[in-house]
Amino acid sequence: MSARGPAGRDYVRAEALRESGYFAKAEALYGSVLRRSRSAADAALRAEASLGSALGLRAVGDTKGAAARLRDARRAAESAGLDLADRIDLEE
């Protein structure tokens, strides 16, 4: 997964914010990344952003939102040919 372009940079920022506990700010950036990464070429970025979003949502107690994001992550990872199944299974 490449962090190139505005969506990639926002993904990197969202990850840093989530890891620092700024979940609402991170979720806003993840949402922005997901809205801008709709092409097949962006599937890897979409998978990683969905997974990061799921972790943040679960941290604030939104288990239904997290489950939906994990489903999105699985679909995007499969589309991109990424092997994220173990990571996603761990989070479910």
Secondary structure, 3 states (H helix, E strand, C coil): CCCCHHHHHHHHHHHHHHHCCCHHHHHHHHHHHHHHCCCHHHHHHHHHHHHHHHHHHHHCCCHHHHHHHHHHHHHHHHHHCCCCHHHHHHHC
